[in-house]
Amino acid sequence: MKEVKEQSLRNPDVKPTIEVISKILGEANNAYLFFISKLEHHGITLEWNYYNDGKAWLGKGVHKWTGARGGSKETTIIWLSIWNGFFKVTIYVPENKREEILELSLDNKIKLMISESKQMGKIKFFPICFDLCTDELFESIFILCEYKISIIDHRLYIP
């Protein structure tokens, strides 16, 4: 019998605590804990919110900075969801940056995944999705995160 992939954290009243997530992930929990600790090293904060449109809790990985005029700025770098036995990380990248991303030092399997990813309708972004239960793909994910952070306008600002 084929195992069904099912997204968890569907109840708006059950917040995604470390204990709740640990039960759902099982053996993948150590990889998850390592992943969220690495996010902080890359300047990404994970914020959990319940989204009514998808009827699930999602982790939004946000990079924050101070703008040129001193205001607070932020951009979403990743989306994280919890599934039975694994967690999913999705990175949305501007379509016009696809060729640049393919030049990054990524595994050929990841480059193929990027090449085959379809643009999301009229939205000029395409998703790169990773189903994770180990730390095997973390290096590639963080290369993509760093790239996405580097293309934010604030990095190009020179006072």
N, CA, C and O atoms as a GROMACS GRO file, in nm:
protein
  636
    1MET      N    1   0.083  -0.118   0.000
    1MET     CA    2   0.000   0.000   0.000
    1MET      C    3   0.088   0.125   0.000
    1MET      O    4   0.181   0.135   0.080
    2LYS      N    5   0.059   0.219  -0.090
    2LYS     CA    6   0.138   0.340  -0.102
    2LYS      C    7   0.104   0.438   0.009
    2LYS      O    8  -0.013   0.463   0.040
    3GLU      N    9   0.210   0.495   0.071
    3GLU     CA   10   0.190   0.591   0.179
    3GLU      C   11   0.142   0.724   0.121
    3GLU      O   12   0.197   0.773   0.022
    4VAL      N   13   0.039   0.781   0.181
    4VAL     CA   14  -0.018   0.906   0.135
    4VAL      C   15   0.057   1.023   0.198
    4VAL      O   16   0.075   1.027   0.320
    5LYS      N   17   0.099   1.117   0.116
    5LYS     CA   18   0.162   1.238   0.166
    5LYS      C   19   0.051   1.332   0.210
    5LYS      O   20  -0.034   1.371   0.131
    6GLU      N   21   0.054   1.367   0.338
    6GLU     CA   22  -0.052   1.450   0.394
    6GLU      C   23   0.006   1.566   0.473
    6GLU      O   24   0.087   1.547   0.564
    7GLN      N   25  -0.038   1.686   0.438
    7GLN     CA   26   0.007   1.803   0.511
    7GLN      C   27  -0.057   1.803   0.649
    7GLN      O   28  -0.176   1.773   0.664
    8SER      N   29   0.021   1.836   0.749
    8SER     CA   30  -0.026   1.840   0.887
    8SER      C   31  -0.049   1.985   0.930
    8SER      O   32  -0.046   2.077   0.849
    9LEU      N   33  -0.071   2.002   1.060
    9LEU     CA   34  -0.094   2.133   1.120
    9LEU      C   35  -0.213   2.204   1.055
    9LEU      O   36  -0.204   2.319   1.013
   10ARG      N   37  -0.325   2.133   1.048
   10ARG     CA   38  -0.446   2.186   0.985
   10ARG      C   39  -0.542   2.251   1.084
   10ARG      O   40  -0.632   2.324   1.044
   11ASN      N   41  -0.524   2.225   1.214
   11ASN     CA   42  -0.615   2.278   1.314
   11ASN      C   43  -0.567   2.417   1.359
   11ASN      O   44  -0.456   2.430   1.412
   12PRO      N   45  -0.649   2.522   1.338
   12PRO     CA   46  -0.605   2.657   1.376
   12PRO      C   47  -0.585   2.674   1.527
   12PRO      O   48  -0.517   2.768   1.570
   13ASP      N   49  -0.644   2.585   1.608
   13ASP     CA   50  -0.633   2.595   1.753
   13ASP      C   51  -0.508   2.526   1.809
   13ASP      O   52  -0.475   2.545   1.926
   14VAL      N   53  -0.441   2.445   1.728
   14VAL     CA   54  -0.321   2.373   1.772
   14VAL      C   55  -0.199   2.441   1.711
   14VAL      O   56  -0.168   2.422   1.593
   15LYS      N   57  -0.131   2.520   1.793
   15LYS     CA   58  -0.015   2.594   1.744
   15LYS      C   59   0.103   2.500   1.720
   15LYS      O   60   0.118   2.400   1.791
   16PRO      N   61   0.187   2.532   1.621
   16PRO     CA   62   0.302   2.447   1.587
   16PRO      C   63   0.419   2.463   1.683
   16PRO      O   64   0.519   2.528   1.651
   17THR      N   65   0.406   2.403   1.801
   17THR     CA   66   0.514   2.406   1.899
   17THR      C   67   0.618   2.301   1.861
   17THR      O   68   0.594   2.215   1.776
   18ILE      N   69   0.733   2.308   1.926
   18ILE     CA   70   0.840   2.209   1.903
   18ILE      C   71   0.787   2.068   1.931
   18ILE      O   72   0.817   1.975   1.856
   19GLU      N   73   0.708   2.053   2.037
   19GLU     CA   74   0.655   1.921   2.074
   19GLU      C   75   0.557   1.868   1.970
   19GLU      O   76   0.564   1.750   1.932
   20VAL      N   77   0.467   1.954   1.922
   20VAL     CA   78   0.368   1.913   1.821
   20VAL      C   79   0.439   1.872   1.693
   20VAL      O   80   0.408   1.768   1.634
   21ILE      N   81   0.533   1.954   1.649
   21ILE     CA   82   0.607   1.926   1.525
   21ILE      C   83   0.688   1.798   1.539
   21ILE      O   84   0.694   1.718   1.446
   22SER      N   85   0.750   1.777   1.654
   22SER     CA   86   0.830   1.657   1.677
   22SER      C   87   0.748   1.530   1.660
   22SER      O   88   0.794   1.434   1.600
   23LYS      N   89   0.626   1.530   1.713
   23LYS     CA   90   0.540   1.412   1.700
   23LYS      C   91   0.506   1.382   1.554
   23LYS      O   92   0.504   1.266   1.513
   24ILE      N   93   0.481   1.486   1.477
   24ILE     CA   94   0.442   1.468   1.337
   24ILE      C   95   0.561   1.422   1.253
   24ILE      O   96   0.547   1.333   1.170
   25LEU      N   97   0.677   1.482   1.276
   25LEU     CA   98   0.794   1.452   1.193
   25LEU      C   99   0.861   1.320   1.228
   25LEU      O  100   0.920   1.257   1.140
   26GLY      N  101   0.853   1.277   1.352
   26GLY     CA  102   0.920   1.152   1.391
   26GLY      C  103   1.069   1.161   1.369
   26GLY      O  104   1.134   1.250   1.422
   27GLU      N  105   1.124   1.068   1.291
   27GLU     CA  106   1.268   1.062   1.267
   27GLU      C  107   1.322   1.185   1.194
   27GLU      O  108   1.442   1.214   1.204
   28ALA      N  109   1.238   1.258   1.122
   28ALA     CA  110   1.282   1.377   1.049
   28ALA      C  111   1.296   1.499   1.141
   28ALA      O  112   1.342   1.604   1.096
   29ASN      N  113   1.257   1.486   1.267
   29ASN     CA  114   1.260   1.602   1.357
   29ASN      C  115   1.401   1.657   1.379
   29ASN      O  116   1.418   1.778   1.387
   30ASN      N  117   1.501   1.570   1.390
   30ASN     CA  118   1.638   1.620   1.409
   30ASN      C  119   1.683   1.706   1.292
   30ASN      O  120   1.747   1.809   1.311
   31ALA      N  121   1.649   1.663   1.170
   31ALA     CA  122   1.683   1.743   1.052
   31ALA      C  123   1.610   1.877   1.056
   31ALA      O  124   1.668   1.980   1.022
   32TYR      N  125   1.484   1.876   1.098
   32TYR     CA  126   1.406   1.999   1.108
   32TYR      C  127   1.470   2.096   1.209
   32TYR      O  128   1.486   2.214   1.180
   33LEU      N  129   1.505   2.045   1.327
   33LEU     CA  130   1.567   2.130   1.429
   33LEU      C  131   1.699   2.189   1.381
   33LEU      O  132   1.729   2.305   1.407
   34PHE      N  133   1.776   2.107   1.310
   34PHE     CA  134   1.903   2.155   1.254
   34PHE      C  135   1.875   2.263   1.148
   34PHE      O  136   1.945   2.364   1.143
   35PHE      N  137   1.774   2.242   1.066
   35PHE     CA  138   1.739   2.337   0.960
   35PHE      C  139   1.700   2.472   1.020
   35PHE      O  140   1.750   2.576   0.975
   36ILE      N  141   1.612   2.473   1.120
   36ILE     CA  142   1.568   2.602   1.174
   36ILE      C  143   1.682   2.673   1.248
   36ILE      O  144   1.685   2.796   1.253
   37SER      N  145   1.776   2.597   1.304
   37SER     CA  146   1.891   2.662   1.366
   37SER      C  147   1.981   2.726   1.260
   37SER      O  148   2.039   2.832   1.283
   38LYS      N  149   1.993   2.661   1.143
   38LYS     CA  150   2.073   2.716   1.033
   38LYS      C  151   2.008   2.840   0.972
   38LYS      O  152   2.077   2.929   0.924
   39LEU      N  153   1.874   2.846   0.974
   39LEU     CA  154   1.805   2.964   0.921
   39LEU      C  155   1.855   3.090   0.990
   39LEU      O  156   1.883   3.191   0.926
   40GLU      N  157   1.866   3.083   1.123
   40GLU     CA  158   1.909   3.199   1.201
   40GLU      C  159   2.048   3.246   1.160
   40GLU      O  160   2.075   3.366   1.158
   41HIS      N  161   2.137   3.152   1.125
   41HIS     CA  162   2.273   3.186   1.084
   41HIS      C  163   2.274   3.258   0.949
   41HIS      O  164   2.372   3.324   0.914
   42HIS      N  165   2.164   3.246   0.874
   42HIS     CA  166   2.154   3.309   0.743
   42HIS      C  167   2.065   3.434   0.747
   42HIS      O  168   2.025   3.487   0.644
   43GLY      N  169   2.035   3.480   0.869
   43GLY     CA  170   1.956   3.602   0.883
   43GLY      C  171   1.809   3.585   0.849
   43GLY      O  172   1.743   3.680   0.806
   44ILE      N  173   1.759   3.464   0.867
   44ILE     CA  174   1.619   3.433   0.835
   44ILE      C  175   1.547   3.394   0.964
   44ILE      O  176   1.593   3.306   1.037
   45THR      N  177   1.435   3.459   0.989
   45THR     CA  178   1.352   3.430   1.106
   45THR      C  179   1.229   3.353   1.060
   45THR      O  180   1.165   3.392   0.963
   46LEU      N  181   1.195   3.245   1.130
   46LEU     CA  182   1.078   3.165   1.095
   46LEU      C  183   0.959   3.212   1.178
   46LEU      O  184   0.964   3.211   1.300
   47GLU      N  185   0.853   3.254   1.109
   47GLU     CA  186   0.731   3.301   1.173
   47GLU      C  187   0.616   3.208   1.132
   47GLU      O  188   0.590   3.188   1.014
   48TRP      N  189   0.547   3.152   1.232
   48TRP     CA  190   0.435   3.062   1.206
   48TRP      C  191   0.303   3.139   1.205
   48TRP      O  192   0.276   3.218   1.295
   49ASN      N  193   0.223   3.114   1.102
   49ASN     CA  194   0.090   3.174   1.091
   49ASN      C  195  -0.007   3.070   1.037
   49ASN      O  196   0.031   2.982   0.959
   50TYR      N  197  -0.134   3.083   1.079
   50TYR     CA  198  -0.238   2.998   1.022
   50TYR      C  199  -0.299   3.073   0.904
   50TYR      O  200  -0.339   3.189   0.917
   51TYR      N  201  -0.304   3.007   0.788
   51TYR     CA  202  -0.357   3.068   0.667
   51TYR      C  203  -0.491   3.002   0.632
   51TYR      O  204  -0.497   2.883   0.605
   52ASN      N  205  -0.597   3.083   0.633
   52ASN     CA  206  -0.730   3.032   0.604
   52ASN      C  207  -0.745   2.981   0.461
   52ASN      O  208  -0.819   2.887   0.436
   53ASP      N  209  -0.674   3.044   0.366
   53ASP     CA  210  -0.689   3.000   0.227
   53ASP      C  211  -0.640   2.857   0.206
   53ASP      O  212  -0.699   2.783   0.128
   54GLY      N  213  -0.534   2.818   0.275
   54GLY     CA  214  -0.483   2.681   0.264
   54GLY      C  215  -0.523   2.592   0.380
   54GLY      O  216  -0.494   2.473   0.381
   55LYS      N  217  -0.592   2.651   0.480
   55LYS     CA  218  -0.637   2.579   0.599
   55LYS      C  219  -0.524   2.502   0.666
   55LYS      O  220  -0.536   2.383   0.697
   56ALA      N  221  -0.410   2.573   0.687
   56ALA     CA  222  -0.295   2.509   0.751
   56ALA      C  223  -0.201   2.615   0.808
   56ALA      O  224  -0.201   2.731   0.765
   57TRP      N  225  -0.121   2.572   0.906
   57TRP     CA  226  -0.013   2.655   0.959
   57TRP      C  227   0.105   2.645   0.862
   57TRP      O  228   0.140   2.536   0.818
   58LEU      N  229   0.165   2.760   0.829
   58LEU     CA  230   0.284   2.764   0.746
   58LEU      C  231   0.390   2.848   0.816
   58LEU      O  232   0.359   2.950   0.879
   59GLY      N  233   0.515   2.805   0.802
   59GLY     CA  234   0.626   2.884   0.851
   59GLY      C  235   0.675   2.973   0.739
   59GLY      O  236   0.704   2.926   0.629
   60LYS      N  237   0.684   3.102   0.768
   60LYS     CA  238   0.732   3.198   0.670
   60LYS      C  239   0.872   3.239   0.714
   60LYS      O  240   0.889   3.298   0.821
   61GLY      N  241   0.971   3.209   0.633
   61GLY     CA  242   1.109   3.246   0.662
   61GLY      C  243   1.137   3.386   0.609
   61GLY      O  244   1.142   3.407   0.488
   62VAL      N  245   1.154   3.481   0.700
   62VAL     CA  246   1.161   3.622   0.664
   62VAL      C  247   1.302   3.677   0.690
   62VAL      O  248   1.363   3.649   0.793
   63HIS      N  249   1.350   3.756   0.595
   63HIS     CA  250   1.476   3.830   0.611
   63HIS      C  251   1.438   3.975   0.634
   63HIS      O  252   1.365   4.034   0.554
   64LYS      N  253   1.488   4.034   0.744
   64LYS     CA  254   1.455   4.173   0.780
   64LYS      C  255   1.580   4.258   0.774
   64LYS      O  256   1.691   4.212   0.802
   65TRP      N  257   1.560   4.386   0.736
   65TRP     CA  258   1.670   4.479   0.732
   65TRP      C  259   1.616   4.621   0.748
   65TRP      O  260   1.495   4.642   0.745
   66THR      N  261   1.706   4.716   0.766
   66THR     CA  262   1.670   4.857   0.776
   66THR      C  263   1.690   4.921   0.640
   66THR      O  264   1.798   4.910   0.581
   67GLY      N  265   1.587   4.987   0.590
   67GLY     CA  266   1.593   5.051   0.459
   67GLY      C  267   1.681   5.175   0.459
   67GLY      O  268   1.732   5.216   0.563
   68ALA      N  269   1.698   5.234   0.343
   68ALA     CA  270   1.785   5.349   0.324
   68ALA      C  271   1.741   5.468   0.408
   68ALA      O  272   1.824   5.550   0.447
   69ARG      N  273   1.612   5.479   0.436
   69ARG     CA  274   1.562   5.591   0.515
   69ARG      C  275   1.536   5.552   0.660
   69ARG      O  276   1.471   5.626   0.734
   70GLY      N  277   1.586   5.437   0.700
   70GLY     CA  278   1.575   5.396   0.839
   70GLY      C  279   1.452   5.314   0.874
   70GLY      O  280   1.436   5.273   0.989
   71GLY      N  281   1.366   5.288   0.777
   71GLY     CA  282   1.246   5.209   0.804
   71GLY      C  283   1.274   5.060   0.803
   71GLY      O  284   1.372   5.014   0.744
   72SER      N  285   1.188   4.985   0.871
   72SER     CA  286   1.201   4.839   0.874
   72SER      C  287   1.149   4.780   0.743
   72SER      O  288   1.041   4.816   0.696
   73LYS      N  289   1.225   4.690   0.686
   73LYS     CA  290   1.188   4.620   0.563
   73LYS      C  291   1.197   4.470   0.588
   73LYS      O  292   1.270   4.425   0.675
   74GLU      N  293   1.121   4.395   0.511
   74GLU     CA  294   1.132   4.249   0.519
   74GLU      C  295   1.088   4.186   0.388
   74GLU      O  296   1.007   4.243   0.314
   75THR      N  297   1.141   4.069   0.361
   75THR     CA  298   1.098   3.993   0.245
   75THR      C  299   1.096   3.845   0.282
   75THR      O  300   1.176   3.799   0.364
   76THR      N  301   1.004   3.772   0.222
   76THR     CA  302   0.993   3.629   0.248
   76THR      C  303   1.094   3.555   0.163
   76THR      O  304   1.099   3.572   0.041
   77ILE      N  305   1.175   3.473   0.227
   77ILE     CA  306   1.278   3.396   0.157
   77ILE      C  307   1.230   3.253   0.131
   77ILE      O  308   1.249   3.200   0.022
   78ILE      N  309   1.167   3.190   0.232
   78ILE     CA  310   1.117   3.053   0.217
   78ILE      C  311   0.978   3.041   0.278
   78ILE      O  312   0.935   3.126   0.357
   79TRP      N  313   0.910   2.934   0.241
   79TRP     CA  314   0.787   2.889   0.307
   79TRP      C  315   0.814   2.747   0.355
   79TRP      O  316   0.877   2.668   0.284
   80LEU      N  317   0.768   2.714   0.475
   80LEU     CA  318   0.791   2.582   0.533
   80LEU      C  319   0.658   2.523   0.577
   80LEU      O  320   0.578   2.590   0.642
   81SER      N  321   0.634   2.397   0.541
   81SER     CA  322   0.514   2.327   0.586
   81SER      C  323   0.554   2.192   0.644
   81SER      O  324   0.657   2.135   0.608
   82ILE      N  325   0.472   2.144   0.735
   82ILE     CA  326   0.499   2.017   0.804
   82ILE      C  327   0.406   1.910   0.748
   82ILE      O  328   0.285   1.931   0.737
   83TRP      N  329   0.462   1.797   0.714
   83TRP     CA  330   0.389   1.684   0.658
   83TRP      C  331   0.417   1.562   0.745
   83TRP      O  332   0.509   1.565   0.827
   84ASN      N  333   0.341   1.456   0.728
   84ASN     CA  334   0.366   1.334   0.806
   84ASN      C  335   0.500   1.273   0.768
   84ASN      O  336   0.514   1.216   0.660
   85GLY      N  337   0.598   1.286   0.858
   85GLY     CA  338   0.729   1.224   0.837
   85GLY      C  339   0.831   1.308   0.763
   85GLY      O  340   0.945   1.264   0.747
   86PHE      N  341   0.794   1.427   0.717
   86PHE     CA  342   0.891   1.515   0.650
   86PHE      C  343   0.841   1.659   0.656
   86PHE      O  344   0.726   1.685   0.693
   87PHE      N  345   0.929   1.752   0.618
   87PHE     CA  346   0.888   1.891   0.608
   87PHE      C  347   0.924   1.941   0.469
   87PHE      O  348   1.018   1.892   0.406
   88LYS      N  349   0.849   2.038   0.423
   88LYS     CA  350   0.865   2.089   0.288
   88LYS      C  351   0.910   2.234   0.294
   88LYS      O  352   0.852   2.315   0.367
   89VAL      N  353   1.014   2.265   0.217
   89VAL     CA  354   1.062   2.402   0.205
   89VAL      C  355   1.042   2.443   0.060
   89VAL      O  356   1.083   2.374  -0.033
   90THR      N  357   0.978   2.559   0.043
   90THR     CA  358   0.954   2.612  -0.091
   90THR      C  359   1.014   2.751  -0.100
   90THR      O  360   0.994   2.836  -0.013
   91ILE      N  361   1.088   2.772  -0.209
   91ILE     CA  362   1.150   2.902  -0.236
   91ILE      C  363   1.092   2.950  -0.368
   91ILE      O  364   1.100   2.881  -0.470
   92TYR      N  365   1.034   3.070  -0.367
   92TYR     CA  366   0.981   3.130  -0.489
   92TYR      C  367   1.084   3.227  -0.543
   92TYR      O  368   1.132   3.315  -0.471
   93VAL      N  369   1.118   3.211  -0.671
   93VAL     CA  370   1.223   3.289  -0.733
   93VAL      C  371   1.165   3.362  -0.854
   93VAL      O  372   1.084   3.304  -0.928
   94PRO      N  373   1.206   3.488  -0.877
   94PRO     CA  374   1.160   3.558  -0.996
   94PRO      C  375   1.199   3.484  -1.124
   94PRO      O  376   1.312   3.438  -1.138
   95GLU      N  377   1.104   3.473  -1.214
   95GLU     CA  378   1.129   3.403  -1.342
   95GLU      C  379   1.250   3.462  -1.414
   95GLU      O  380   1.327   3.388  -1.476
   96ASN      N  381   1.267   3.594  -1.408
   96ASN     CA  382   1.377   3.656  -1.482
   96ASN      C  383   1.515   3.627  -1.421
   96ASN      O  384   1.616   3.671  -1.474
   97LYS      N  385   1.519   3.554  -1.309
   97LYS     CA  386   1.646   3.516  -1.247
   97LYS      C  387   1.680   3.368  -1.267
   97LYS      O  388   1.780   3.320  -1.215
   98ARG      N  389   1.597   3.297  -1.342
   98ARG     CA  390   1.617   3.152  -1.359
   98ARG      C  391   1.756   3.120  -1.414
   98ARG      O  392   1.824   3.032  -1.362
   99GLU      N  393   1.798   3.188  -1.517
   99GLU     CA  394   1.928   3.159  -1.578
   99GLU      C  395   2.043   3.185  -1.480
   99GLU      O  396   2.139   3.108  -1.475
  100GLU      N  397   2.032   3.293  -1.401
  100GLU     CA  398   2.135   3.322  -1.301
  100GLU      C  399   2.143   3.210  -1.197
  100GLU      O  400   2.252   3.170  -1.156
  101ILE      N  401   2.027   3.161  -1.156
  101ILE     CA  402   2.024   3.055  -1.055
  101ILE      C  403   2.089   2.928  -1.109
  101ILE      O  404   2.156   2.856  -1.035
  102LEU      N  405   2.069   2.901  -1.236
  102LEU     CA  406   2.128   2.781  -1.295
  102LEU      C  407   2.281   2.790  -1.302
  102LEU      O  408   2.348   2.690  -1.323
  103GLU      N  409   2.335   2.910  -1.286
  103GLU     CA  410   2.480   2.930  -1.284
  103GLU      C  411   2.541   2.908  -1.145
  103GLU      O  412   2.663   2.901  -1.131
  104LEU      N  413   2.456   2.898  -1.041
  104LEU     CA  414   2.506   2.877  -0.906
  104LEU      C  415   2.566   2.738  -0.892
  104LEU      O  416   2.536   2.649  -0.972
  105SER      N  417   2.649   2.718  -0.792
  105SER     CA  418   2.713   2.587  -0.771
  105SER      C  419   2.616   2.493  -0.699
  105SER      O  420   2.627   2.467  -0.579
  106LEU      N  421   2.520   2.443  -0.776
  106LEU     CA  422   2.419   2.351  -0.726
  106LEU      C  423   2.436   2.215  -0.793
  106LEU      O  424   2.490   2.205  -0.903
  107ASP      N  425   2.390   2.113  -0.725
  107ASP     CA  426   2.389   1.977  -0.779
  107ASP      C  427   2.307   1.975  -0.908
  107ASP      O  428   2.209   2.048  -0.920
  108ASN      N  429   2.346   1.890  -1.003
  108ASN     CA  430   2.274   1.880  -1.131
  108ASN      C  431   2.128   1.841  -1.114
  108ASN      O  432   2.043   1.882  -1.192
  109LYS      N  433   2.100   1.760  -1.012
  109LYS     CA  434   1.962   1.719  -0.984
  109LYS      C  435   1.878   1.842  -0.947
  109LYS      O  436   1.762   1.853  -0.988
  110ILE      N  437   1.936   1.932  -0.870
  110ILE     CA  438   1.867   2.055  -0.830
  110ILE      C  439   1.850   2.147  -0.953
  110ILE      O  440   1.744   2.207  -0.971
  111LYS      N  441   1.953   2.156  -1.035
  111LYS     CA  442   1.944   2.238  -1.156
  111LYS      C  443   1.835   2.187  -1.250
  111LYS      O  444   1.765   2.266  -1.313
  112LEU      N  445   1.822   2.056  -1.261
  112LEU     CA  446   1.716   1.998  -1.344
  112LEU      C  447   1.579   2.033  -1.286
  112LEU      O  448   1.487   2.068  -1.360
  113MET      N  449   1.566   2.025  -1.155
  113MET     CA  450   1.442   2.060  -1.088
  113MET      C  451   1.406   2.206  -1.116
  113MET      O  452   1.290   2.238  -1.142
  114ILE      N  453   1.505   2.295  -1.113
  114ILE     CA  454   1.484   2.437  -1.140
  114ILE      C  455   1.443   2.457  -1.286
  114ILE      O  456   1.352   2.534  -1.316
  115SER      N  457   1.510   2.388  -1.376
  115SER     CA  458   1.479   2.399  -1.519
  115SER      C  459   1.336   2.356  -1.550
  115SER      O  460   1.270   2.416  -1.635
  116GLU      N  461   1.290   2.252  -1.481
  116GLU     CA  462   1.158   2.197  -1.509
  116GLU      C  463   1.045   2.266  -1.432
  116GLU      O  464   0.928   2.242  -1.462
  117SER      N  465   1.077   2.350  -1.335
  117SER     CA  466   0.974   2.418  -1.256
  117SER      C  467   0.897   2.516  -1.344
  117SER      O  468   0.957   2.589  -1.423
  118LYS      N  469   0.766   2.516  -1.332
  118LYS     CA  470   0.680   2.599  -1.415
  118LYS      C  471   0.648   2.731  -1.344
  118LYS      O  472   0.628   2.735  -1.223
  119GLN      N  473   0.644   2.838  -1.422
  119GLN     CA  474   0.603   2.969  -1.370
  119GLN      C  475   0.459   2.958  -1.321
  119GLN      O  476   0.379   2.884  -1.378
  120MET      N  477   0.426   3.031  -1.217
  120MET     CA  478   0.295   3.023  -1.154
  120MET      C  479   0.195   3.116  -1.221
  120MET      O  480   0.173   3.228  -1.174
  121GLY      N  481   0.135   3.073  -1.330
  121GLY     CA  482   0.034   3.152  -1.399
  121GLY      C  483   0.088   3.289  -1.437
  121GLY      O  484   0.195   3.301  -1.497
  122LYS      N  485   0.011   3.393  -1.401
  122LYS     CA  486   0.051   3.530  -1.435
  122LYS      C  487   0.156   3.585  -1.340
  122LYS      O  488   0.218   3.687  -1.368
  123ILE      N  489   0.175   3.517  -1.226
  123ILE     CA  490   0.275   3.560  -1.130
  123ILE      C  491   0.412   3.528  -1.188
  123ILE      O  492   0.434   3.416  -1.235
  124LYS      N  493   0.502   3.622  -1.186
  124LYS     CA  494   0.631   3.604  -1.252
  124LYS      C  495   0.734   3.540  -1.160
  124LYS      O  496   0.849   3.585  -1.153
  125PHE      N  497   0.693   3.435  -1.090
  125PHE     CA  498   0.780   3.359  -1.002
  125PHE      C  499   0.761   3.211  -1.033
  125PHE      O  500   0.658   3.169  -1.086
  126PHE      N  501   0.862   3.132  -0.999
  126PHE     CA  502   0.848   2.987  -1.006
  126PHE      C  503   0.893   2.928  -0.873
  126PHE      O  504   0.983   2.982  -0.809
  127PRO      N  505   0.829   2.816  -0.832
  127PRO     CA  506   0.864   2.756  -0.703
  127PRO      C  507   0.974   2.651  -0.717
  127PRO      O  508   0.982   2.579  -0.817
  128ILE      N  509   1.058   2.644  -0.615
  128ILE     CA  510   1.154   2.534  -0.602
  128ILE      C  511   1.117   2.466  -0.470
  128ILE      O  512   1.129   2.525  -0.363
  129CYS      N  513   1.072   2.341  -0.478
  129CYS     CA  514   1.019   2.269  -0.361
  129CYS      C  515   1.111   2.154  -0.321
  129CYS      O  516   1.157   2.077  -0.405
  130PHE      N  517   1.136   2.145  -0.191
  130PHE     CA  518   1.220   2.040  -0.136
  130PHE      C  519   1.141   1.965  -0.028
  130PHE      O  520   1.093   2.026   0.067
  131ASP      N  521   1.127   1.834  -0.044
  131ASP     CA  522   1.071   1.747   0.061
  131ASP      C  523   1.188   1.695   0.141
  131ASP      O  524   1.275   1.626   0.087
  132LEU      N  525   1.193   1.727   0.271
  132LEU     CA  526   1.312   1.700   0.351
  132LEU      C  527   1.284   1.612   0.472
  132LEU      O  528   1.187   1.633   0.545
  133CYS      N  529   1.370   1.513   0.492
  133CYS     CA  530   1.368   1.435   0.615
  133CYS      C  531   1.510   1.414   0.667
  133CYS      O  532   1.531   1.354   0.773
  134THR      N  533   1.608   1.464   0.590
  134THR     CA  534   1.750   1.461   0.631
  134THR      C  535   1.810   1.597   0.595
  134THR      O  536   1.744   1.683   0.537
  135ASP      N  537   1.938   1.616   0.629
  135ASP     CA  538   2.005   1.742   0.597
  135ASP      C  539   2.078   1.737   0.463
  135ASP      O  540   2.157   1.826   0.433
  136GLU      N  541   2.052   1.636   0.383
  136GLU     CA  542   2.124   1.613   0.257
  136GLU      C  543   2.119   1.733   0.161
  136GLU      O  544   2.218   1.760   0.093
  137LEU      N  545   2.007   1.803   0.153
  137LEU     CA  546   1.992   1.912   0.056
  137LEU      C  547   2.007   2.051   0.116
  137LEU      O  548   1.986   2.151   0.047
  138PHE      N  549   2.043   2.059   0.243
  138PHE     CA  550   2.051   2.189   0.310
  138PHE      C  551   2.148   2.284   0.243
  138PHE      O  552   2.120   2.404   0.230
  139GLU      N  553   2.263   2.235   0.199
  139GLU     CA  554   2.363   2.322   0.136
  139GLU      C  555   2.303   2.392   0.014
  139GLU      O  556   2.322   2.512  -0.003
  140SER      N  557   2.232   2.318  -0.069
  140SER     CA  558   2.169   2.376  -0.188
  140SER      C  559   2.061   2.476  -0.150
  140SER      O  560   2.049   2.582  -0.211
  141ILE      N  561   1.983   2.442  -0.050
  141ILE     CA  562   1.876   2.532  -0.005
  141ILE      C  563   1.935   2.664   0.043
  141ILE      O  564   1.883   2.771   0.010
  142PHE      N  565   2.042   2.658   0.120
  142PHE     CA  566   2.100   2.781   0.173
  142PHE      C  567   2.176   2.860   0.066
  142PHE      O  568   2.188   2.982   0.079
  143ILE      N  569   2.226   2.795  -0.036
  143ILE     CA  570   2.282   2.868  -0.151
  143ILE      C  571   2.171   2.948  -0.217
  143ILE      O  572   2.190   3.064  -0.253
  144LEU      N  573   2.054   2.886  -0.234
  144LEU     CA  574   1.940   2.955  -0.294
  144LEU      C  575   1.888   3.068  -0.205
  144LEU      O  576   1.851   3.174  -0.254
  145CYS      N  577   1.886   3.045  -0.074
  145CYS     CA  578   1.844   3.150   0.020
  145CYS      C  579   1.937   3.270   0.012
  145CYS      O  580   1.891   3.384   0.005
  146GLU      N  581   2.067   3.244   0.014
  146GLU     CA  582   2.165   3.353   0.007
  146GLU      C  583   2.152   3.428  -0.126
  146GLU      O  584   2.165   3.551  -0.129
  147TYR      N  585   2.128   3.355  -0.233
  147TYR     CA  586   2.108   3.421  -0.362
  147TYR      C  587   1.986   3.511  -0.357
  147TYR      O  588   1.991   3.626  -0.402
  148LYS      N  589   1.876   3.459  -0.303
  148LYS     CA  590   1.752   3.538  -0.297
  148LYS      C  591   1.772   3.663  -0.211
  148LYS      O  592   1.724   3.770  -0.246
  149ILE      N  593   1.843   3.650  -0.100
  149ILE     CA  594   1.872   3.767  -0.017
  149ILE      C  595   1.958   3.867  -0.095
  149ILE      O  596   1.938   3.988  -0.083
  150SER      N  597   2.052   3.818  -0.175
  150SER     CA  598   2.143   3.907  -0.248
  150SER      C  599   2.074   3.986  -0.357
  150SER      O  600   2.124   4.091  -0.397
  151ILE      N  601   1.961   3.940  -0.408
  151ILE     CA  602   1.894   4.014  -0.516
  151ILE      C  603   1.793   4.116  -0.464
  151ILE      O  604   1.728   4.186  -0.542
  152ILE      N  605   1.780   4.125  -0.331
  152ILE     CA  606   1.691   4.226  -0.274
  152ILE      C  607   1.755   4.363  -0.294
  152ILE      O  608   1.875   4.379  -0.274
  153ASP      N  609   1.676   4.459  -0.333
  153ASP     CA  610   1.727   4.593  -0.365
  153ASP      C  611   1.815   4.654  -0.257
  153ASP      O  612   1.909   4.726  -0.288
  154HIS      N  613   1.786   4.626  -0.129
  154HIS     CA  614   1.863   4.691  -0.023
  154HIS      C  615   2.011   4.655  -0.030
  154HIS      O  616   2.096   4.732   0.017
  155ARG      N  617   2.043   4.540  -0.087
  155ARG     CA  618   2.184   4.501  -0.098
  155ARG      C  619   2.255   4.585  -0.204
  155ARG      O  620   2.378   4.597  -0.202
  156LEU      N  621   2.178   4.643  -0.296
  156LEU     CA  622   2.237   4.721  -0.403
  156LEU      C  623   2.249   4.868  -0.365
  156LEU      O  624   2.312   4.947  -0.436
  157TYR      N  625   2.187   4.905  -0.254
  157TYR     CA  626   2.188   5.046  -0.212
  157TYR      C  627   2.327   5.084  -0.160
  157TYR      O  628   2.382   5.017  -0.072
  158ILE      N  629   2.380   5.192  -0.214
  158ILE     CA  630   2.510   5.244  -0.169
  158ILE      C  631   2.486   5.386  -0.125
  158ILE      O  632   2.456   5.472  -0.208
  159PRO      N  633   2.500   5.416   0.006
  159PRO     CA  634   2.474   5.553   0.055
  159PRO      C  635   2.574   5.654   0.003
  159PRO      O  636   2.565   5.772   0.036
   0.00000   0.00000   0.00000
